[in-house]
Amino acid sequence: TAAVTTREDTPGDKRLVAYVVPTPGHAPEASELRTHLQRQLPDYMVPSTYLTLDHLPLTPNGKVDTKALPAPDGHRPELATTYTAPRNSTEEIITGVWSDVLGIDTIGIHDNFFELG
């Protein structure tokens, strides 16, 4: 089960967030989901953040309660690339700017800006 919604936790910063409830015994990684969706959808429709939940919150009518879905926590999302820390002052400045713009705590030098958010 999954739901995708547009979030604007920071004014002017809209992003697609996917909420996934995995089936027992099979919890796909965010990179798997992203790769699958990139084959099926245009880039602008692929969520930038994937959150795993135990269940989707529902309204009394049985619809997904989008207001009760949690906000992304600002941690580095799961990406296909492993984290590599900045090695010099230029890389530290660039990752610092990306961190401020995207609201993500840890950004590596090989991370893709568009996959982050």
C-alpha positions, 0 to 999 in steps of 0.5 A: 500500500502506498500514498503520494502527496505534495508537501510544502513544509517550507513555504515555496518548497513543494515536493512529492513525498511517498508513504509506503506500507510494505507487505510483510516479508518484503520491504523494498528500499527507496532506491528500488522504488525510485528506479521502478517509478523512473521507468514508468513516470516522467521525472517530475512525477517521481517522489523525492522522499520515501517514508515507510509507515506501519499503516496509513492514517485514515479518515472516518470515511476510510480515505487516507488522512493526508493531514496526519501523514508525518513530515520528512525528518530532514535526514539524508534519504536512502539513495543508490550512492553511498555517503561520501563526506566533503573532502575540501572547503569547496565541497563543504560550501556546496554541500552546505548550500544544498543542505540549507536549500533542501533542508537535509542534514547530511549531503555527500559529494556524490549525491544527486541534487534532484534525487534529494529533493 
